[in-house]
């Protein structure tokens, strides 16, 4: 497990956020949905030193904290405070090519993705892309993401440097890929690629809130030697909370290609298993076309899965079957992923709306209770973070998003006809307007405020801004 960061100092000043509050405390795929969340119509989150000190109804919580002054509380009318959203799979390096015409997954990679990622050898280009990526996700309420960089160390450094400025808890790493892609993007030597990945791991893993992942892009772009070394690297640092992040069973032609390259494997999952790449900190993106024996192995090894519905629909890959992942006798942890740039937006709300549609195509349904669990606590469980983020509980890191319940005249009017908070959330995830997020907090700092003249502020800038 990753060690918790520094504890709060009782002498530090308190701050608070007041409004409607919704937070999950257990899994509605297992437990009775009505027992899985706390909802406070007039709630208060009390924070100190980037952590939550107390949370509950304002009338109950406020008297317990006499030193919390009224001017230290941000109050939100017509809004809903939730834990920051968790994006379990995305590619920040694909932000410059988002919305590119798709054919098949493999053609799309060759035509757009690979040429675009070559540009990240330029550190200035990588810095600019990282800056833009963080602005997009923070304005959509996402506070933690599991992220692909690309081949070059510059792409990893640019990402983590920007994350440090905001203080976000992020997972990223150098992508390992030494065959079947352009020479300019290809690792020239498997051993050297692992050495570079390990040096980046030692530089960034556990530095503040930054965490490292060993990332073979997917089986076809790594030689057996590189996959073997990647598995060894992952296992060497497994007890330190290092991750493994890759793609699995996304599209039919991808699976056929994998099986032609690894003919001795019994299935796609078996390729990763053979090289020691499955474990409790392994995150598999997509998993649209998964055999029962693969689900069983993912369950047995504790792997997490990222459901990326918008990307899968855009590229015509397949349909993730959450009911298969969530079979009661061998449940697999599932979180939501945007998969930019296969996905055409950075919004977790829109992913949830698309996840509902994907399920409906198979005669299933995915209600807003289970949907927003996936986007918060479910994502935290998938990434093995459920002891620190994904819920609003004392001792947890104070990452929050504030959802605007009046983003437009029409939606304000429409929500008048929705009774419960979950009815309202279903409308919002279905309509998903661009301006849904009122504010985003990272470690208690309001890094995004849609009404502030400077909408985005780094943690150091907030301290200066608050003293003006």
Secondary structure as GFF3:
##gff-version 3
##sequence-region A 1 468
A	DSSP	beta_strand	15	24	.	.	.	ID=ss1
A	DSSP	three_ten_helix	33	35	.	.	.	ID=ss2
A	DSSP	beta_strand	37	48	.	.	.	ID=ss3
A	DSSP	beta_strand	51	57	.	.	.	ID=ss4
A	DSSP	alpha_helix	58	61	.	.	.	ID=ss5
A	DSSP	three_ten_helix	62	64	.	.	.	ID=ss6
A	DSSP	three_ten_helix	70	72	.	.	.	ID=ss7
A	DSSP	beta_strand	73	83	.	.	.	ID=ss8
A	DSSP	beta_strand	85	91	.	.	.	ID=ss9
A	DSSP	three_ten_helix	92	97	.	.	.	ID=ss10
A	DSSP	alpha_helix	105	108	.	.	.	ID=ss11
A	DSSP	pi_helix	109	113	.	.	.	ID=ss12
A	DSSP	alpha_helix	114	118	.	.	.	ID=ss13
A	DSSP	three_ten_helix	119	121	.	.	.	ID=ss14
A	DSSP	alpha_helix	123	139	.	.	.	ID=ss15
A	DSSP	beta_strand	142	148	.	.	.	ID=ss16
A	DSSP	alpha_helix	153	166	.	.	.	ID=ss17
A	DSSP	beta_strand	169	172	.	.	.	ID=ss18
A	DSSP	beta_strand	175	176	.	.	.	ID=ss19
A	DSSP	alpha_helix	190	204	.	.	.	ID=ss20
A	DSSP	beta_strand	210	216	.	.	.	ID=ss21
A	DSSP	three_ten_helix	219	221	.	.	.	ID=ss22
A	DSSP	alpha_helix	224	236	.	.	.	ID=ss23
A	DSSP	three_ten_helix	238	240	.	.	.	ID=ss24
A	DSSP	beta_strand	243	248	.	.	.	ID=ss25
A	DSSP	alpha_helix	252	261	.	.	.	ID=ss26
A	DSSP	alpha_helix	268	274	.	.	.	ID=ss27
A	DSSP	beta_strand	282	286	.	.	.	ID=ss28
A	DSSP	alpha_helix	292	301	.	.	.	ID=ss29
A	DSSP	beta_strand	304	307	.	.	.	ID=ss30
A	DSSP	alpha_helix	309	315	.	.	.	ID=ss31
A	DSSP	alpha_helix	322	325	.	.	.	ID=ss32
A	DSSP	beta_strand	333	336	.	.	.	ID=ss33
A	DSSP	alpha_helix	348	361	.	.	.	ID=ss34
A	DSSP	alpha_helix	368	375	.	.	.	ID=ss35
A	DSSP	alpha_helix	377	382	.	.	.	ID=ss36
A	DSSP	beta_strand	400	404	.	.	.	ID=ss37
A	DSSP	alpha_helix	409	415	.	.	.	ID=ss38
A	DSSP	alpha_helix	421	431	.	.	.	ID=ss39
A	DSSP	beta_strand	437	442	.	.	.	ID=ss40
A	DSSP	beta_strand	445	449	.	.	.	ID=ss41
A	DSSP	alpha_helix	459	466	.	.	.	ID=ss42
###
